[in-house]
Structure formats: C-alpha cells, structure tokens
C-alpha cells in the first residue's frame, strides 16, 4: 500500500489480529489445566523516511504471564496437599476399621465379655454361663483377627495403589509416564525456543504435568537457561533435560519396608500422596497393628495367668498349681492360632489370637475358683462354688494395663490422629488454593475482565462501523455532481 | 452575479470540499490505526471527530450544490448537470480548473473508500472474533472455539 498512513494501519492490523486472536485463545483456555494467560508483546517498527516518522507496530512475541516464585509455591503446595489429603484418606479408612462407639465395636464386645464373667462368678458351675463366656471369648478373638486383617488389607491395597512402577494402574506408573512427558516436553521447548517458535502450548502442557507430579511425589523444580525444567524429589534428580528416571517400588507392605527407588537402585524419600502411602504402610498401619495386638496380649495374658493359677468348679487345677495332679489340667483360654496350648505375645498377636480348642470343646474348663490358700477352703480335685478367680477375671475390665484401657488408648490416639489429618488436609487445601489463586492472579484468565473488555470493544467497533457507513452516504450527492 | 463569479464560487466550494475530504481521509486513517492497534478506548473520540468532519462536508456540499445550481441556470443546462457538462460550456481556463478539481475529488473519494473498506473489514473481523468470544463466555460456545475444541489456538500460531 502506497499510503504512508495506511501502511501504519496495515502493520497495526496485523498486530491487532494477533492481539485479538490471543484474547480469544485466552478465553477458550479458561478451563484448561496449567494454562497461563498469553499477552502480545508489541514493538514499534523502526522510524523511517525524511521525517523519521513512526511506522506502526509489529508483534514481537506472544509470551505467558507466569511468576517463578508463585509457580514454585504452587508446586510445593500441590505436594503438601497431595500428602495431607492422602493421609486424611488413610486415617478415614483406619477409622472405618474401628467402628467406635457402636454395638459392633471391640469396646462393646469387651464389655459384654466382662459382663459374662461377672454372671459366671455368680453361677460358677452353671453350664449356660460357662458356655456364654467361651462363646464370647471366641467372638472377641475373631473380632481381633478381623480387625487386624482389615488393617493388613488396607496396607496391601495402599501398596497396590502405589503399584510397581511398571505399566500397571498404580500411581507410580502414572508418575513414570509424567516424568517421561516432562522430559519430552523439555526437548520440544528447548528446540522450539532456540528456533524462535512459540512454545507456550508445550509450557502449559508441562506445567499441568508438573502439577500432577507434585501432588504424587512432592517435587522441587528449577529451569535451565535453555528452558528445560529440572525436577527433584526426595533428594534425587528425576528429570534433567530430556532424560527422565524410571521409578520402581521396593520392599513390601507385608515386611513394612515399602519404598521407592530409581531403576538404578537409588532410593528416594518422596512426599506427596505416594509419600503418605509409604508412611501409612510402613509406620502408621503397623503402629495400629501393634496397639491392637497389645490389647490382644493384655486380654490373653491376663486371663491365661488367672486360668493357670485357679481351679475349675469341678476342682480341676490350672497348670501353675497342678503339681502332681493326675486328672484334667485346665488349658490356656487364649492360644496362638494352630497351637493347642501356647500363646506367644507379639506385635501381630491380634491376627493370630484364638480360643483353645480344648476349652471351646468343654467350656466348664475355666478357673472360676481361686487356688487353695489361707483365705479359702479350696482343695485341688474337689468341686467348689468359690468364684474369686472369676471375679478377678471380670475385674480385668478396670485394670490400668488391661485390654480395655489399652483399647481406649488406641481409639483415643486414632481420634486425635484422624482429626489432625483432617485439619492438616483442610489447611493444605487452603494453602494450595491460595497458591493457585496467586498464580492465577498473574497467569490465569480473568473471565469478567475479558468479558467487559470485549463488550466495550464491540460497542466501539459498532459505532466506528456506523460512522464509516455514514461517509459513504455523504458521498452520494458529490458523486452525482462530479 | 456574473457567470465568472458563479464559476469562482463553484471552484471555491470544490476546493473546500477537497480540503474537507483530505481531513476526512486523515481522520479515517487515524480511526483505522486505532482499530488496528486495539486502542478501543480512543475510538469514541475518533468517531466523534470523523462525524464532525462528515457533517462539515455535507454543509460544504450544499454550498457546492447552490453554486452549481446558479451556473446550470445561467448556461441553461440540466439542473442535474455534472462537472464535465459544465466544463464543456465554459472557457478553457475554467474548464481545465473544473476538470482538475473533478479528478482530485474522484481520487480523494477513491482513497477514502479504500481506507474505509480496509477499516470496515478489520472491524468486521474483530466483531466476529469478539462474537465468538462472547458466545464462549455465555456458555453457548463459538463455532471456531469451544471447551472441547482445539486445546491450542491455530490462529495465534498462524498469526505469528
């Protein structure tokens, strides 16, 4: 175009087209995860001609509005939120394993059992009372087994959730996929950037992948001069340039040493949701198993000790006072599964506690009477209605180190930890929301502002179009005259 | 009033019309540049200036029509006679001046039309884009863009 003014207009038109297209692009990507608002960077054309007049503008580049500090804060917050939410979820699952307070809970079953023993103490030779105690003892052991099994299953399911890192449905496989994606995007961004291409789409995609990775692992990032993003987690570099590490799981939930390492064997200590899974599998759940087993051990230990040191209503003695007695010697009430007489306390006793088959077969084999002594007239081998030992058994309900006290302590700890996890999760979500909000205030697309801007521009365009059409009309008379 | 006075008045009104057309063209270029540079904030001011120039042009055109009417009457010409017909009836000197003004007027009007077409086209393209954007915002979606549409804009890449 020969007209100087019009060539300015023409250059402006190009710039303007890019700017409007960019605005439309921003709007169409309002809901795209990781999308950063683009802005057109205009630069004036060099002045030319005798008057050194300006020659309009050109589009220098389209760049993304992001801020490295907010970006880092957002990544960190994603990691904290991932860990807190997963911990909260695990604690909720553990709470579901202990339905307290309810009639199905262990607390109610323990209470019923102590009540059964009190009834037996009032009627030490009554078969019905003896039968009830044996049946409820068995029910208690099964409840402890079932609770322990549920904790183990929860642990196994968390291990499955993490996965092996191979192409399964585990989060570790997703992490490997994302790490590869970031490495490939790094390659594209560095190559595109050096070739002067617009790499904002790749950056958006990479940002989205990084956000997900942060939630899974908890990561820190840094950007190289060429535009590649380096990713570290748990002290190990996971992505450098176009090279990504492959992560695999090590150990197992069963051995309480589930871990994550690179394929070359370098272990890392991740945070994020996977870090929370590892903590749950290796520490939290074994902790509750141990506390539950302490309840089982207190129950079995207390009753077996009283059983060994007392006499049944028919005069049969416990093992500790049997001496040379040739008749039936009372069996342990609680034994290890698969054993006829032995009970070995351990941190997994809740899983293995059982009622002895000999006692279940003959519920009268319970030491309701005390051992012969100065305070009674009991004689080994002679029937007695003394129920001092049954009362002592029932009194375990209030013992300071008894099963009830230990179980209440477990439930108290669980309540506190679950509440803490819930509070932390809420706080972490708020933190992540704030971080995302800060990032959005810089790079996000403000829909309302865009809408107002567009409506104003639309009105101005309409008025301009009408004014220009009026020029054509005003030409009519002149055109007819010349 | 002599015919020479009438011709002088016509030439004078044609010169005024040319001057006003030049101003109109300038203001139209300014408007087009503002549209192109996405300076919507200044558009209303530019539009007002353009409208004032157009109004002034209409007044000058009335003066030109009055002068033309006096001449066609004096030369017993058709009241709708155009400048070439008038030029054919007057001395060569006046005729040449009228032909010159006519050529300049036509050139200027063609230039203005060209700028106007360019600006109208730019406005139309923007209006379409903005309609798409507004459609997207109101949830009805645009024909070119949409939530399920291309994740990245081909237009921006194409425009770069």
Interface residues (C-beta under 8 A of the other chain):
Chain A: X3 X5 X6 X8 X9 X10 X11 X12 X13 X14 X15 X16 X17 X18 X19 X20 X21 X22 X23 X24 X25 X27 X28 X29 X31 X32 X38 X56 X57 X59 X61 X62 X198 X201 X204 X447 X450 X451 X453 X454 X455 X456 X457 X458 X460 X461 X462 X463 X464 X465 X467 X468 X469 X470 X471 X472 X474 X475 X477 X478 X479 X480 X481 X482
Chain B: X17 X24 X26 X28 X29 X31 X32 X33 X35 X36 X37 X38 X40 X43 X44 X46 X47 X50 X51 X54 X57 X58 X61 X64 X65 X68 X80 X82 X83 X102 X105 X106 X109 X111 X112 X113 X114 X115 X116 X118 X119 X120 X122 X123 X124 X125 X126 X127 X129 X130 X131 X132 X133 X134 X136 X137 X142 X144 X145 X146 X147 X149 X151 X152 X153 X155 X156 X157 X159 X160
